[in-house]
Amino acid sequence: MVHVERKNSFQLRLSRRLEEETSHTLDVYLFVPGELGLSTELIAEDAFYHSAIQVSRTYHSEAYRLPLVHSRLASRNQLGSESYRLSLSLYAYQYVEALERTTRSLLDSARELRQRPPNTDEALNREKDAAFDQSVREMVSLSDGILKRMRRNRPRDDRLYKYFANIDNYLSWFTEQQLLAVVAYMPRSSELTPLKRELIAVCEAESGYRREQQYNAERVMNDPTRMSNKMRLLRRLIEYPITLKQRNRELGGGEQKAVKALATAVVMAFVSFAVLRVRDQLGDITALFILAMAVLYAIREVFKDDLRNTLWHWLRKGRPKWRREYRDATRNVLVGRQLEWFDYKRYASLDPSIREMRRRKMAQREEVVLHYRSSSRMSPTRFLSGYRHTRETLSLDVSQLTRLMSRSTHHVYRLKDGQAVRESVERRHLFNLVVRETENHAGAHLARWKVVISRSGIVAVDKVADSNEA
């Protein structure tokens, strides 16, 4: 099943866990409002694909306690350093992903609490504060348990300890940053003041822990820029061994050359025949003959490109445009391939199931549909030992679409205390995202999300429909 969430202000993140099936197909349809005027003249299809779509795959395992078992084996010299590094990196990566998702949810809840009107029901406010308090405490409890279990099995071998120290250093800093973000967005409520103090105490404890372990130099800790850059490097070191390497290749290079040669040959044959006919009609070389030759060569230049483009679009219609290869980062072994399509479509050309899921009204008849499709075939037998699943993450950057939106705001009027009050409101646009996921020997699963986007970024992402296709 595909999960869609807001990664940051301008990026949507689509993630899914791929089971042991070897073949998977994913279709992503983004319905762009027609009032934005999107077309290939403004943003070319290839340019949007290369700048706005990023795909990554990592190993995935449900055995969350596997690194702890590997730590015990490593302490008995029964496990190699590469196996320990891979398992610990996977443990840390899945913890970081889960903590990020939980923090984003808590930040959204904190914003709602801060934006509530001051004259709302006090009992309702206390109920919401209590629910928020419970969610935060649950996150802190789970986070503390995960870190304690990992630190309880500190390896003694220096070859293994360097991996442990880097990951432990990053997880401690990352946990502190996520908790501080929650503290920064928490409303100023007396009900939540004790919780805020406890979160600050946890952050101070993690900072003291890193100082005690001497993970970072004093000059690095005193410089936020250097500290952030170091932690970003540690994050990449965590992700590297479990992220599949990619090589993207554009398809149809040889066919494009053949089409160009064919179009040139056809046009030149026509021009040569026309030159001979003109020579027979006009006789010797005259000013009229030169003028006729100039017209023929002008026609050649015009129709050569048109003929080449027509043949190329006819030949490549419906065929994949790119091929992506996945290789194991450690062994450099090919573990899978993926074919990809991307183009702009009109509503009438979509499959009936997609049109039914969209449930379009007359007001959206001018929508432009961005369609991305991937068809992958993986080889689980070539995965690292102990892994049968992968996790795919697709990032969709909408910053190019926000540039098409108007900068202007409009005003609305409302009554407040018996007076007419004018307020400025930013323009927002409603996008629809439809995703269809198909696996081997199973029907397709479809889902639709409403994505509200303004000039300043993504405002909200809400799932509104979900169905299975036989």
Secondary structure, 3 states (H helix, E strand, C coil): CCEEEECCCCEEEEEEEECCCCEEEEEEEEEECHHHCCCCCCCCHHHHHHHHEEEEEEEECCCCCHHHHHHHHHHCCCCCHHHHHHHHHHHHHHHHHHHHHHHHHHHHHHHHHHCCCCCCCHHHHHHHHHHHHHHHHHHHHHHHHHHHHHHCCCCCCHHHHHHHHHHHHHHHHHHHHHHHHHHHHCCCCHHHHHHHHHHHHHHHHHHHHHHHHCCCCHHHHCCHHHHHHHHHHHHHHHHHHHECEEEEEECCHHHHHHHHHHHHHHHHHHHHHHHHHHHHHHCCCCHHHHHHHHHHHHHHHHHHHHHHHHHHHHHHCCCCCEEEEEECCCCCCEEEEEEEEEEEECHHHCCHHHHHHHCCCHHHCCCEEEEEEEEEEECHHHCCCCCCEEEEEEEEECHHHHCCCCCCEEEEEEEECCEEEEEEEECEEEEEEEEEEEECCCCEEEEEEEEEEECCEEEEEEEEEEEEEC
